[in-house]
Amino acid sequence: MQVQGGGKLYRRIVQAIVADITAGIFPIGSRLPAERDLTERFGVSRPTVREAMIALEMQGLVEARKGSGVFVLASASGDIDEELDIGAFEITEARRLVEGEVAAVAATEIDEAQLAALRALVKEMAQDDDAAAEDADRRFHIAIAEATGNAAIIAVVTDFWDMRFRSPLARQVLVKAGSLGTKERLEEHGRILRALESRNPAEARLAMRDHLTRVIDHLLHVDETEAVERARAQTDQRRRALARRTV
């Protein structure tokens, strides 16, 4: 069954799952189908399903248990249709489409002063303070937009970043994911910078798209990584307990 109609995809999946819970298909305490099964059922991507599950969790209807799946906690209330706004995956997918082209244009227009500013921002990203590194990341992307000299482009790229903090759903996804990592951030932004320095539009476009693809992959895989680490820690704990008993 593919999700049909207008509006945000994740909300239509939320509404379908809520209908199933209300109909008793997924009673309280039961586990929802695996993410892969839901992507096949609704004909959508993994990011869309992930955002739908987080939206349900934010409504208090389900609980994601690491390594076990997503379980139903409660039946739907009258507030289920409350707008949670746009999600982090949707924002990042839009950024990948738009900012790739922005970087390509910037590669043909950027001047030495703007390149120097970008070099300084990459250095700022290397600091241990995650909030400061994130701010430098934001200014780096907006500075590339500014290099195009197009006020509309600058406004769009700036708004992409602001959406991340305006939207409750986007904030929740980003909090769950945490930082991309200093090493990865520096490598990916360094590649974008080198493409701009060489005035190569095709490479700038590709470097920006690859970076934002990596951001999407990070958002998707962070939960699985945490689950693996948790399982490994539990296994190690059981081994230590067994070793104590056999002494």
Helices and strands as residue ranges (DSSP letters): H 9-22, H 35-42, H 46-58, E 62-65, E 69-72, H 88-109, H 112-124, H 130-147, H 151-166, H 168-177, H 182-197, H 201-246
